[in-house]
Amino acid sequence: MMALNFETAKHKKMLMERTKNCTIKLGDVSGLYPKHSIVWVTVGKKYEPKHKLYNAIIDKVRVKTMATLTSEDLEHQDPGINTREDLVADFERMHQRHVTLEDTVTVIYFSEVHDDMQG
């Protein structure tokens, strides 16, 4: 099974509160996350143990540039980010490298999968 892993405490909090249902990854990783795939949503730093939060289905995958991200993409990625420039700055902090509005990104929307009809 594939995983969508999130490393920051901020993302973990949003995932646990169910306010995050999209992730934006640098580069074209669309081939790794086909639409309708089931993934584990996990949290944990690189090279450290991960914690599974829930299963999810990949609803939509789009390859874009940072400059063409929509306000919907930004809000579903992180409700606290209002502009593409804010996201670029956030990515530069997370990835510790220069990021521009021309960089290619993959936008992955996902929905939690419940084990029963009660969820």
MOPAC internal coordinates of N, CA, C and O (Angstrom, degrees):
PM7 1SCF
backbone

  N    0.0000 0     0.00 0     0.00 0    0    0    0
  C    1.4500 1     0.00 0     0.00 0    1    0    0
  C    1.5192 1   108.88 1     0.00 0    2    1    0
  O    1.2310 1   120.90 1   -33.15 1    3    2    1
  N    1.3213 1   115.88 1   146.85 1    3    2    1
  C    1.4659 1   121.80 1   178.82 1    5    3    2
  C    1.5231 1   109.84 1   -87.89 1    6    5    3
  O    1.2310 1   121.28 1   -16.44 1    7    6    5
  N    1.3238 1   115.16 1   163.56 1    7    6    5
  C    1.4601 1   120.27 1   178.09 1    9    7    6
  C    1.5202 1   109.99 1  -132.41 1   10    9    7
  O    1.2310 1   121.35 1   -33.58 1   11   10    9
  N    1.3170 1   115.03 1   146.42 1   11   10    9
  C    1.4620 1   122.77 1   164.01 1   13   11   10
  C    1.5194 1   104.42 1  -104.44 1   14   13   11
  O    1.2310 1   120.45 1   -70.85 1   15   14   13
  N    1.3227 1   116.75 1   109.15 1   15   14   13
  C    1.4576 1   120.01 1  -176.69 1   17   15   14
  C    1.5248 1   110.35 1  -103.67 1   18   17   15
  O    1.2310 1   121.21 1   -37.77 1   19   18   17
  N    1.3168 1   115.29 1   142.23 1   19   18   17
  C    1.4493 1   122.89 1   179.53 1   21   19   18
  C    1.5149 1   107.92 1  -124.79 1   22   21   19
  O    1.2310 1   120.58 1   -47.93 1   23   22   21
  N    1.3425 1   116.49 1   132.07 1   23   22   21
  C    1.4582 1   120.73 1  -171.88 1   25   23   22
  C    1.5202 1   114.86 1  -100.44 1   26   25   23
  O    1.2310 1   119.66 1   157.72 1   27   26   25
  N    1.3295 1   118.25 1   -22.28 1   27   26   25
  C    1.4607 1   118.64 1  -173.19 1   29   27   26
  C    1.5263 1   112.00 1   -92.61 1   30   29   27
  O    1.2310 1   121.41 1   -28.99 1   31   30   29
  N    1.3206 1   114.91 1   151.01 1   31   30   29
  C    1.4682 1   120.84 1   177.42 1   33   31   30
  C    1.5274 1   110.35 1   -62.73 1   34   33   31
  O    1.2310 1   120.57 1   145.38 1   35   34   33
  N    1.3323 1   116.52 1   -34.62 1   35   34   33
  C    1.4635 1   121.27 1   179.20 1   37   35   34
  C    1.5320 1   110.34 1   -61.15 1   38   37   35
  O    1.2310 1   120.36 1   134.72 1   39   38   37
  N    1.3360 1   116.91 1   -45.28 1   39   38   37
  C    1.4642 1   120.59 1   179.26 1   41   39   38
  C    1.5262 1   111.20 1   -67.98 1   42   41   39
  O    1.2310 1   120.22 1   141.36 1   43   42   41
  N    1.3226 1   117.18 1   -38.64 1   43   42   41
  C    1.4693 1   120.20 1   177.45 1   45   43   42
  C    1.5227 1   110.43 1   -58.37 1   46   45   43
  O    1.2310 1   120.45 1   134.64 1   47   46   45
  N    1.3249 1   116.75 1   -45.36 1   47   46   45
  C    1.4623 1   121.42 1  -179.90 1   49   47   46
  C    1.5308 1   110.40 1   -61.11 1   50   49   47
  O    1.2310 1   120.28 1   133.11 1   51   50   49
  N    1.3318 1   117.07 1   -46.89 1   51   50   49
  C    1.4683 1   120.73 1  -179.77 1   53   51   50
  C    1.5242 1   111.41 1   -62.97 1   54   53   51
  O    1.2310 1   120.25 1   139.69 1   55   54   53
  N    1.3229 1   117.13 1   -40.31 1   55   54   53
  C    1.4716 1   120.59 1   178.85 1   57   55   54
  C    1.5196 1   111.05 1   -65.43 1   58   57   55
  O    1.2310 1   120.41 1   138.24 1   59   58   57
  N    1.3262 1   116.82 1   -41.76 1   59   58   57
  C    1.4613 1   119.95 1  -179.56 1   61   59   58
  C    1.5328 1   111.03 1   -68.30 1   62   61   59
  O    1.2310 1   120.50 1   148.23 1   63   62   61
  N    1.3301 1   116.64 1   -31.77 1   63   62   61
  C    1.4675 1   120.94 1   177.62 1   65   63   62
  C    1.5319 1   112.05 1   -84.90 1   66   65   63
  O    1.2310 1   120.98 1   175.18 1   67   66   65
  N    1.3526 1   115.73 1    -4.82 1   67   66   65
  C    1.4736 1   122.59 1  -179.97 1   69   67   66
  C    1.5322 1   112.08 1    63.51 1   70   69   67
  O    1.2310 1   120.12 1  -147.35 1   71   70   69
  N    1.3416 1   117.37 1    32.65 1   71   70   69
  C    1.4607 1   121.31 1   176.22 1   73   71   70
  C    1.5295 1   111.72 1   -99.85 1   74   73   71
  O    1.2310 1   120.44 1   179.51 1   75   74   73
  N    1.3116 1   116.76 1    -0.49 1   75   74   73
  C    1.4659 1   122.21 1   179.27 1   77   75   74
  C    1.5172 1   107.88 1  -121.55 1   78   77   75
  O    1.2310 1   120.45 1   -59.56 1   79   78   77
  N    1.3383 1   116.74 1   120.44 1   79   78   77
  C    1.4633 1   120.30 1   176.71 1   81   79   78
  C    1.5246 1   111.36 1  -135.47 1   82   81   79
  O    1.2310 1   121.71 1  -153.90 1   83   82   81
  N    1.3219 1   114.34 1    26.10 1   83   82   81
  C    1.4664 1   121.12 1   179.04 1   85   83   82
  C    1.5129 1   107.13 1  -150.43 1   86   85   83
  O    1.2310 1   121.08 1   -33.77 1   87   86   85
  N    1.3100 1   115.53 1   146.23 1   87   86   85
  C    1.4555 1   120.05 1   171.89 1   89   87   86
  C    1.5146 1   108.24 1  -132.66 1   90   89   87
  O    1.2310 1   121.23 1   -35.83 1   91   90   89
  N    1.3021 1   115.25 1   144.17 1   91   90   89
  C    1.4582 1   121.77 1   177.26 1   93   91   90
  C    1.5188 1   106.52 1  -114.82 1   94   93   91
  O    1.2310 1   121.21 1   -59.27 1   95   94   93
  N    1.3214 1   115.28 1   120.73 1   95   94   93
  C    1.4647 1   122.08 1  -178.41 1   97   95   94
  C    1.5249 1   109.17 1  -109.86 1   98   97   95
  O    1.2310 1   120.43 1   -39.59 1   99   98   97
  N    1.3198 1   116.79 1   140.41 1   99   98   97
  C    1.4692 1   120.08 1   175.48 1  101   99   98
  C    1.5239 1   109.87 1   -67.75 1  102  101   99
  O    1.2310 1   120.51 1   -41.29 1  103  102  101
  N    1.3185 1   116.64 1   138.71 1  103  102  101
  C    1.4575 1   122.52 1   177.87 1  105  103  102
  C    1.5156 1   111.52 1    85.98 1  106  105  103
  O    1.2310 1   121.38 1    -2.80 1  107  106  105
  N    1.3221 1   114.96 1   177.20 1  107  106  105
  C    1.4616 1   121.46 1   177.91 1  109  107  106
  C    1.5252 1   108.20 1   -94.54 1  110  109  107
  O    1.2310 1   121.01 1   -80.19 1  111  110  109
  N    1.3325 1   115.67 1    99.81 1  111  110  109
  C    1.4589 1   121.25 1   177.46 1  113  111  110
  C    1.5294 1   110.27 1  -112.97 1  114  113  111
  O    1.2310 1   120.94 1  -158.35 1  115  114  113
  N    1.3326 1   115.81 1    21.65 1  115  114  113
  C    1.4625 1   120.75 1  -176.53 1  117  115  114
  C    1.5280 1   112.13 1   -59.85 1  118  117  115
  O    1.2310 1   119.93 1   147.94 1  119  118  117
  N    1.3123 1   117.73 1   -32.06 1  119  118  117
  C    1.4567 1   121.25 1   179.52 1  121  119  118
  C    1.5234 1   113.28 1   -67.61 1  122  121  119
  O    1.2310 1   120.30 1   159.29 1  123  122  121
  N    1.3173 1   117.04 1   -20.71 1  123  122  121
  C    1.4653 1   121.09 1  -179.84 1  125  123  122
  C    1.5160 1   113.02 1   -83.66 1  126  125  123
  O    1.2310 1   120.28 1   159.81 1  127  126  125
  N    1.3338 1   117.07 1   -20.19 1  127  126  125
  C    1.4651 1   121.71 1  -173.78 1  129  127  126
  C    1.5300 1   110.89 1  -131.05 1  130  129  127
  O    1.2310 1   119.60 1  -106.57 1  131  130  129
  N    1.3317 1   118.37 1    73.43 1  131  130  129
  C    1.4627 1   120.29 1  -179.37 1  133  131  130
  C    1.5341 1   112.09 1   -65.75 1  134  133  131
  O    1.2310 1   121.19 1   -34.48 1  135  134  133
  N    1.3237 1   115.33 1   145.52 1  135  134  133
  C    1.4653 1   121.64 1   176.57 1  137  135  134
  C    1.5259 1   109.22 1   -54.26 1  138  137  135
  O    1.2310 1   120.43 1   -38.47 1  139  138  137
  N    1.3173 1   116.78 1   141.53 1  139  138  137
  C    1.4664 1   126.46 1   179.36 1  141  139  138
  C    1.5320 1   113.37 1    76.44 1  142  141  139
  O    1.2310 1   119.55 1  -175.73 1  143  142  141
  N    1.3393 1   118.47 1     4.27 1  143  142  141
  C    1.4637 1   120.47 1   175.85 1  145  143  142
  C    1.5241 1   109.57 1   -73.05 1  146  145  143
  O    1.2310 1   120.94 1   -31.33 1  147  146  145
  N    1.3204 1   115.80 1   148.67 1  147  146  145
  C    1.4612 1   121.88 1   173.27 1  149  147  146
  C    1.5261 1   107.14 1   -97.20 1  150  149  147
  O    1.2310 1   120.84 1   -48.40 1  151  150  149
  N    1.3293 1   116.00 1   131.60 1  151  150  149
  C    1.4644 1   121.89 1  -178.91 1  153  151  150
  C    1.5161 1   109.94 1  -130.89 1  154  153  151
  O    1.2310 1   120.87 1   -20.62 1  155  154  153
  N    1.3080 1   115.95 1   159.38 1  155  154  153
  C    1.4491 1   121.80 1   168.17 1  157  155  154
  C    1.5193 1   106.62 1   -88.32 1  158  157  155
  O    1.2310 1   119.87 1   -44.56 1  159  158  157
  N    1.3041 1   117.86 1   135.44 1  159  158  157
  C    1.4589 1   122.05 1   170.12 1  161  159  158
  C    1.5214 1   105.30 1   -95.78 1  162  161  159
  O    1.2310 1   121.23 1   -63.58 1  163  162  161
  N    1.3316 1   115.24 1   116.42 1  163  162  161
  C    1.4654 1   121.16 1  -174.15 1  165  163  162
  C    1.5233 1   110.60 1  -125.84 1  166  165  163
  O    1.2310 1   121.30 1   -18.91 1  167  166  165
  N    1.3223 1   115.13 1   161.09 1  167  166  165
  C    1.4571 1   121.73 1   174.56 1  169  167  166
  C    1.5164 1   108.54 1  -130.87 1  170  169  167
  O    1.2310 1   121.51 1   -35.21 1  171  170  169
  N    1.3279 1   114.72 1   144.79 1  171  170  169
  C    1.4598 1   120.04 1   178.84 1  173  171  170
  C    1.5071 1   110.79 1   154.69 1  174  173  171
  O    1.2310 1   120.97 1   -32.20 1  175  174  173
  N    1.2889 1   115.76 1   147.80 1  175  174  173
  C    1.4609 1   121.00 1  -179.83 1  177  175  174
  C    1.5281 1   110.66 1   -72.38 1  178  177  175
  O    1.2310 1   121.63 1   -24.55 1  179  178  177
  N    1.3157 1   114.48 1   155.45 1  179  178  177
  C    1.4547 1   121.26 1   178.51 1  181  179  178
  C    1.5242 1   110.24 1   -56.69 1  182  181  179
  O    1.2310 1   120.50 1   -44.28 1  183  182  181
  N    1.3249 1   116.64 1   135.72 1  183  182  181
  C    1.4676 1   124.70 1   178.31 1  185  183  182
  C    1.5336 1   113.38 1    69.19 1  186  185  183
  O    1.2310 1   120.32 1  -165.06 1  187  186  185
  N    1.3268 1   116.99 1    14.94 1  187  186  185
  C    1.4609 1   121.26 1   176.80 1  189  187  186
  C    1.5247 1   108.80 1  -123.75 1  190  189  187
  O    1.2310 1   119.91 1   -14.89 1  191  190  189
  N    1.3375 1   117.77 1   165.11 1  191  190  189
  C    1.4697 1   119.44 1   178.26 1  193  191  190
  C    1.5310 1   111.30 1   -57.85 1  194  193  191
  O    1.2310 1   121.04 1   -32.77 1  195  194  193
  N    1.3215 1   115.62 1   147.23 1  195  194  193
  C    1.4675 1   122.80 1   179.08 1  197  195  194
  C    1.5245 1   109.11 1  -109.10 1  198  197  195
  O    1.2310 1   121.14 1   -23.25 1  199  198  197
  N    1.3272 1   115.42 1   156.75 1  199  198  197
  C    1.4510 1   122.22 1   177.57 1  201  199  198
  C    1.5171 1   108.59 1  -121.63 1  202  201  199
  O    1.2310 1   120.75 1   -55.55 1  203  202  201
  N    1.3250 1   116.17 1   124.45 1  203  202  201
  C    1.4591 1   121.42 1  -179.70 1  205  203  202
  C    1.5283 1   108.98 1   -79.07 1  206  205  203
  O    1.2310 1   120.67 1   -52.82 1  207  206  205
  N    1.3331 1   116.33 1   127.18 1  207  206  205
  C    1.4600 1   120.90 1   176.74 1  209  207  206
  C    1.5218 1   111.23 1   -93.22 1  210  209  207
  O    1.2310 1   120.55 1   132.73 1  211  210  209
  N    1.3370 1   116.55 1   -47.27 1  211  210  209
  C    1.4607 1   121.36 1  -179.35 1  213  211  210
  C    1.5190 1   110.49 1  -170.59 1  214  213  211
  O    1.2310 1   121.09 1   -11.78 1  215  214  213
  N    1.3284 1   115.52 1   168.22 1  215  214  213
  C    1.4635 1   120.93 1   172.58 1  217  215  214
  C    1.5151 1   108.61 1   -88.88 1  218  217  215
  O    1.2310 1   120.94 1   -29.54 1  219  218  217
  N    1.3275 1   115.80 1   150.46 1  219  218  217
  C    1.4620 1   120.76 1   178.59 1  221  219  218
  C    1.5233 1   109.01 1  -143.32 1  222  221  219
  O    1.2310 1   121.47 1   -19.55 1  223  222  221
  N    1.3233 1   114.79 1   160.45 1  223  222  221
  C    1.4555 1   121.55 1   174.42 1  225  223  222
  C    1.5252 1   107.86 1  -111.07 1  226  225  223
  O    1.2310 1   120.82 1   -39.89 1  227  226  225
  N    1.3149 1   116.04 1   140.11 1  227  226  225
  C    1.4625 1   120.78 1   177.22 1  229  227  226
  C    1.5343 1   107.19 1   -79.22 1  230  229  227
  O    1.2310 1   120.99 1   -63.03 1  231  230  229
  N    1.3295 1   115.72 1   116.97 1  231  230  229
  C    1.4589 1   121.09 1  -177.23 1  233  231  230
  C    1.5279 1   113.35 1   -89.62 1  234  233  231
  O    1.2310 1   120.99 1   141.28 1  235  234  233
  N    1.3339 1   115.72 1   -38.72 1  235  234  233
  C    1.4613 1   119.47 1  -173.81 1  237  235  234
  C    1.5168 1   108.44 1  -155.26 1  238  237  235
  O    1.2310 1   120.31 1   -40.68 1  239  238  237
  N    1.3294 1   117.02 1   139.32 1  239  238  237
  C    1.4605 1   122.54 1   178.26 1  241  239  238
  C    1.5320 1   107.53 1  -132.61 1  242  241  239
  O    1.2310 1   120.43 1   -55.14 1  243  242  241
  N    1.3229 1   116.78 1   124.86 1  243  242  241
  C    1.4636 1   121.68 1  -179.73 1  245  243  242
  C    1.5169 1   109.41 1  -132.79 1  246  245  243
  O    1.2310 1   120.44 1   -43.33 1  247  246  245
  N    1.3341 1   116.77 1   136.67 1  247  246  245
  C    1.4617 1   122.38 1   173.67 1  249  247  246
  C    1.5257 1   106.73 1  -100.60 1  250  249  247
  O    1.2310 1   120.89 1   -52.53 1  251  250  249
  N    1.3312 1   115.91 1   127.47 1  251  250  249
  C    1.4594 1   122.66 1  -176.13 1  253  251  250
  C    1.5278 1   108.58 1  -142.73 1  254  253  251
  O    1.2310 1   121.29 1     2.49 1  255  254  253
  N    1.3173 1   115.14 1  -177.51 1  255  254  253
  C    1.4619 1   120.19 1   165.58 1  257  255  254
  C    1.5220 1   106.90 1  -103.69 1  258  257  255
  O    1.2310 1   120.64 1   -18.75 1  259  258  257
  N    1.3089 1   116.39 1   161.25 1  259  258  257
  C    1.4688 1   120.31 1   176.34 1  261  259  258
  C    1.5248 1   110.26 1   -53.95 1  262  261  259
  O    1.2310 1   120.54 1   142.35 1  263  262  261
  N    1.3339 1   116.57 1   -37.65 1  263  262  261
  C    1.4648 1   121.15 1  -176.51 1  265  263  262
  C    1.5219 1   112.95 1   -66.41 1  266  265  263
  O    1.2310 1   119.66 1   157.39 1  267  266  265
  N    1.3345 1   118.25 1   -22.61 1  267  266  265
  C    1.4689 1   120.29 1  -176.78 1  269  267  266
  C    1.5264 1   113.23 1  -101.77 1  270  269  267
  O    1.2310 1   120.07 1  -172.60 1  271  270  269
  N    1.3299 1   117.48 1     7.40 1  271  270  269
  C    1.4629 1   119.87 1   175.49 1  273  271  270
  C    1.5188 1   109.49 1   -64.17 1  274  273  271
  O    1.2310 1   120.82 1   -39.42 1  275  274  273
  N    1.3320 1   116.04 1   140.58 1  275  274  273
  C    1.4631 1   120.74 1  -179.95 1  277  275  274
  C    1.5268 1   110.57 1   -91.75 1  278  277  275
  O    1.2310 1   121.24 1   -13.05 1  279  278  277
  N    1.3242 1   115.23 1   166.95 1  279  278  277
  C    1.4653 1   119.14 1   176.04 1  281  279  278
  C    1.5291 1   110.35 1   -62.45 1  282  281  279
  O    1.2310 1   120.22 1   147.70 1  283  282  281
  N    1.3465 1   117.18 1   -32.30 1  283  282  281
  C    1.4674 1   121.01 1   176.45 1  285  283  282
  C    1.5334 1   110.16 1   -63.85 1  286  285  283
  O    1.2310 1   120.42 1   135.07 1  287  286  285
  N    1.3471 1   116.80 1   -44.93 1  287  286  285
  C    1.4688 1   120.44 1   177.69 1  289  287  286
  C    1.5212 1   110.32 1   -56.75 1  290  289  287
  O    1.2310 1   120.66 1   132.91 1  291  290  289
  N    1.3330 1   116.34 1   -47.09 1  291  290  289
  C    1.4656 1   120.77 1  -177.60 1  293  291  290
  C    1.5201 1   111.58 1   -63.59 1  294  293  291
  O    1.2310 1   120.40 1   134.97 1  295  294  293
  N    1.3330 1   116.84 1   -45.03 1  295  294  293
  C    1.4636 1   120.10 1  -177.84 1  297  295  294
  C    1.5163 1   112.58 1   -65.61 1  298  297  295
  O    1.2310 1   120.19 1   140.99 1  299  298  297
  N    1.3268 1   117.24 1   -39.01 1  299  298  297
  C    1.4657 1   119.93 1  -179.36 1  301  299  298
  C    1.5337 1   111.63 1   -76.06 1  302  301  299
  O    1.2310 1   120.20 1   154.59 1  303  302  301
  N    1.3196 1   117.22 1   -25.41 1  303  302  301
  C    1.4702 1   122.07 1   174.53 1  305  303  302
  C    1.5245 1   110.15 1   -71.99 1  306  305  303
  O    1.2310 1   121.06 1   133.38 1  307  306  305
  N    1.3397 1   115.58 1   -46.62 1  307  306  305
  C    1.4691 1   120.68 1  -177.55 1  309  307  306
  C    1.5271 1   107.85 1  -163.48 1  310  309  307
  O    1.2310 1   119.82 1   -72.24 1  311  310  309
  N    1.3347 1   117.95 1   107.76 1  311  310  309
  C    1.4640 1   120.48 1  -178.55 1  313  311  310
  C    1.5331 1   113.93 1   -57.53 1  314  313  311
  O    1.2310 1   119.82 1   162.42 1  315  314  313
  N    1.3080 1   117.95 1   -17.58 1  315  314  313
  C    1.4643 1   121.69 1   179.36 1  317  315  314
  C    1.5168 1   113.95 1   -85.39 1  318  317  315
  O    1.2310 1   120.11 1   173.90 1  319  318  317
  N    1.3154 1   117.40 1    -6.10 1  319  318  317
  C    1.4686 1   121.01 1  -179.63 1  321  319  318
  C    1.5204 1   108.50 1  -103.64 1  322  321  319
  O    1.2310 1   120.88 1   -56.87 1  323  322  321
  N    1.3369 1   115.92 1   123.13 1  323  322  321
  C    1.4558 1   120.62 1  -174.24 1  325  323  322
  C    1.5177 1   114.68 1  -106.19 1  326  325  323
  O    1.2310 1   120.18 1   158.57 1  327  326  325
  N    1.3300 1   117.27 1   -21.43 1  327  326  325
  C    1.4703 1   119.79 1  -176.86 1  329  327  326
  C    1.5251 1   110.12 1  -131.61 1  330  329  327
  O    1.2310 1   121.58 1   -19.89 1  331  330  329
  N    1.3157 1   114.58 1   160.11 1  331  330  329
  C    1.4734 1   119.80 1   175.98 1  333  331  330
  C    1.5235 1   110.04 1   -61.88 1  334  333  331
  O    1.2310 1   120.81 1   143.43 1  335  334  333
  N    1.3295 1   116.06 1   -36.57 1  335  334  333
  C    1.4648 1   120.11 1   179.83 1  337  335  334
  C    1.5282 1   111.14 1   -64.38 1  338  337  335
  O    1.2310 1   120.56 1   142.82 1  339  338  337
  N    1.3376 1   116.54 1   -37.18 1  339  338  337
  C    1.4743 1   119.95 1   175.24 1  341  339  338
  C    1.5231 1   110.62 1   -62.24 1  342  341  339
  O    1.2310 1   120.79 1   139.29 1  343  342  341
  N    1.3430 1   116.10 1   -40.71 1  343  342  341
  C    1.4673 1   120.11 1   179.52 1  345  343  342
  C    1.5225 1   110.70 1   -66.83 1  346  345  343
  O    1.2310 1   120.43 1   138.97 1  347  346  345
  N    1.3343 1   116.79 1   -41.03 1  347  346  345
  C    1.4731 1   120.17 1   177.10 1  349  347  346
  C    1.5240 1   109.62 1   -58.04 1  350  349  347
  O    1.2310 1   120.30 1   133.46 1  351  350  349
  N    1.3269 1   117.04 1   -46.54 1  351  350  349
  C    1.4742 1   120.61 1   179.68 1  353  351  350
  C    1.5272 1   110.69 1   -62.68 1  354  353  351
  O    1.2310 1   120.16 1   139.39 1  355  354  353
  N    1.3281 1   117.30 1   -40.61 1  355  354  353
  C    1.4655 1   121.54 1   178.24 1  357  355  354
  C    1.5286 1   110.47 1   -62.96 1  358  357  355
  O    1.2310 1   120.35 1   136.19 1  359  358  357
  N    1.3227 1   116.94 1   -43.81 1  359  358  357
  C    1.4634 1   121.19 1   178.73 1  361  359  358
  C    1.5244 1   111.19 1   -64.56 1  362  361  359
  O    1.2310 1   120.27 1   140.91 1  363  362  361
  N    1.3290 1   117.08 1   -39.09 1  363  362  361
  C    1.4665 1   119.45 1   179.01 1  365  363  362
  C    1.5260 1   110.72 1   -62.56 1  366  365  363
  O    1.2310 1   120.36 1   141.34 1  367  366  365
  N    1.3360 1   116.92 1   -38.66 1  367  366  365
  C    1.4737 1   120.09 1   176.91 1  369  367  366
  C    1.5253 1   110.62 1   -66.58 1  370  369  367
  O    1.2310 1   120.33 1   134.93 1  371  370  369
  N    1.3337 1   116.97 1   -45.07 1  371  370  369
  C    1.4719 1   120.39 1  -176.41 1  373  371  370
  C    1.5262 1   112.13 1   -68.84 1  374  373  371
  O    1.2310 1   120.63 1   136.48 1  375  374  373
  N    1.3411 1   116.41 1   -43.52 1  375  374  373
  C    1.4642 1   120.43 1  -172.68 1  377  375  374
  C    1.5256 1   113.08 1   -96.42 1  378  377  375
  O    1.2310 1   120.63 1   173.57 1  379  378  377
  N    1.3219 1   116.40 1    -6.43 1  379  378  377
  C    1.4564 1   122.73 1   178.45 1  381  379  378
  C    1.5284 1   111.94 1    50.79 1  382  381  379
  O    1.2310 1   121.90 1  -132.26 1  383  382  381
  N    1.3433 1   113.97 1    47.74 1  383  382  381
  C    1.4647 1   120.24 1   174.93 1  385  383  382
  C    1.5119 1   108.75 1  -154.66 1  386  385  383
  O    1.2310 1   120.69 1   -15.67 1  387  386  385
  N    1.3178 1   116.29 1   164.33 1  387  386  385
  C    1.4613 1   122.08 1  -179.47 1  389  387  386
  C    1.5290 1   109.84 1   -71.27 1  390  389  387
  O    1.2310 1   120.58 1   -47.23 1  391  390  389
  N    1.3185 1   116.50 1   132.77 1  391  390  389
  C    1.4669 1   123.26 1   178.59 1  393  391  390
  C    1.5282 1   107.06 1  -128.50 1  394  393  391
  O    1.2310 1   120.22 1   -40.31 1  395  394  393
  N    1.3368 1   117.18 1   139.69 1  395  394  393
  C    1.4609 1   120.84 1   179.70 1  397  395  394
  C    1.5243 1   110.35 1  -124.39 1  398  397  395
  O    1.2310 1   120.86 1   -10.57 1  399  398  397
  N    1.3191 1   115.96 1   169.43 1  399  398  397
  C    1.4615 1   121.51 1   176.86 1  401  399  398
  C    1.5266 1   111.83 1   -67.80 1  402  401  399
  O    1.2310 1   119.98 1   164.26 1  403  402  401
  N    1.3301 1   117.64 1   -15.74 1  403  402  401
  C    1.4668 1   121.24 1   178.42 1  405  403  402
  C    1.5262 1   112.79 1   -87.52 1  406  405  403
  O    1.2310 1   120.20 1   170.71 1  407  406  405
  N    1.3328 1   117.22 1    -9.29 1  407  406  405
  C    1.4671 1   120.22 1  -179.90 1  409  407  406
  C    1.5248 1   111.06 1   -63.60 1  410  409  407
  O    1.2310 1   121.28 1   -38.23 1  411  410  409
  N    1.3239 1   115.15 1   141.77 1  411  410  409
  C    1.4638 1   121.85 1   175.59 1  413  411  410
  C    1.5184 1   109.15 1   -77.80 1  414  413  411
  O    1.2310 1   121.24 1   -40.53 1  415  414  413
  N    1.3241 1   115.22 1   139.47 1  415  414  413
  C    1.4659 1   121.58 1   176.87 1  417  415  414
  C    1.5176 1   108.89 1  -135.68 1  418  417  415
  O    1.2310 1   121.05 1   -21.75 1  419  418  417
  N    1.3194 1   115.60 1   158.25 1  419  418  417
  C    1.4602 1   122.00 1   173.22 1  421  419  418
  C    1.5175 1   107.39 1  -114.65 1  422  421  419
  O    1.2310 1   121.18 1   -53.79 1  423  422  421
  N    1.3297 1   115.34 1   126.21 1  423  422  421
  C    1.4602 1   122.59 1  -179.75 1  425  423  422
  C    1.5282 1   107.45 1  -101.84 1  426  425  423
  O    1.2310 1   120.87 1   -60.23 1  427  426  425
  N    1.3169 1   115.95 1   119.77 1  427  426  425
  C    1.4717 1   121.59 1  -176.01 1  429  427  426
  C    1.5314 1   108.73 1  -120.16 1  430  429  427
  O    1.2310 1   121.14 1   -65.60 1  431  430  429
  N    1.3295 1   115.43 1   114.40 1  431  430  429
  C    1.4689 1   121.05 1   174.68 1  433  431  430
  C    1.5288 1   108.06 1   -95.23 1  434  433  431
  O    1.2310 1   120.65 1   -40.66 1  435  434  433
  N    1.3229 1   116.36 1   139.34 1  435  434  433
  C    1.4580 1   120.64 1  -178.48 1  437  435  434
  C    1.5232 1   110.36 1  -141.42 1  438  437  435
  O    1.2310 1   120.80 1   -23.42 1  439  438  437
  N    1.3337 1   116.08 1   156.58 1  439  438  437
  C    1.4643 1   122.83 1   177.94 1  441  439  438
  C    1.5164 1   109.07 1  -129.60 1  442  441  439
  O    1.2310 1   121.04 1   -40.37 1  443  442  441
  N    1.3058 1   115.62 1   139.63 1  443  442  441
  C    1.4548 1   121.17 1   177.49 1  445  443  442
  C    1.5181 1   109.98 1   -62.98 1  446  445  443
  O    1.2310 1   121.14 1   -38.39 1  447  446  445
  N    1.3339 1   115.43 1   141.61 1  447  446  445
  C    1.4647 1   122.14 1   176.00 1  449  447  446
  C    1.5208 1   107.58 1  -106.50 1  450  449  447
  O    1.2310 1   120.58 1   -55.70 1  451  450  449
  N    1.3224 1   116.50 1   124.30 1  451  450  449
  C    1.4647 1   121.37 1   178.30 1  453  451  450
  C    1.5208 1   109.09 1   -95.01 1  454  453  451
  O    1.2310 1   120.78 1   -30.49 1  455  454  453
  N    1.3180 1   116.12 1   149.51 1  455  454  453
  C    1.4636 1   121.40 1  -178.75 1  457  455  454
  C    1.5196 1   112.54 1   -78.14 1  458  457  455
  O    1.2310 1   120.14 1   164.21 1  459  458  457
  N    1.3206 1   117.35 1   -15.79 1  459  458  457
  C    1.4647 1   119.62 1  -178.19 1  461  459  458
  C    1.5191 1   109.14 1  -146.02 1  462  461  459
  O    1.2310 1   120.03 1     2.82 1  463  462  461
  N    1.2871 1   117.54 1  -177.18 1  463  462  461
  C    1.4556 1   122.49 1  -179.02 1  465  463  462
  C    1.5196 1   113.29 1   -84.09 1  466  465  463
  O    1.2310 1   119.78 1  -175.85 1  467  466  465
  N    1.3221 1   118.03 1     4.15 1  467  466  465
  C    1.4600 1   121.81 1  -176.97 1  469  467  466
  C    1.5234 1   112.39 1   -85.77 1  470  469  467
  O    1.2310 1   119.70 1   156.62 1  471  470  469
  N    1.3785 1   118.18 1   -23.38 1  471  470  469
  C    1.4371 1   122.30 1  -171.09 1  473  471  470
  C    1.4582 1   115.13 1   -73.74 1  474  473  471
  O    1.2310 1   120.10 1   180.00 1  475  474  473

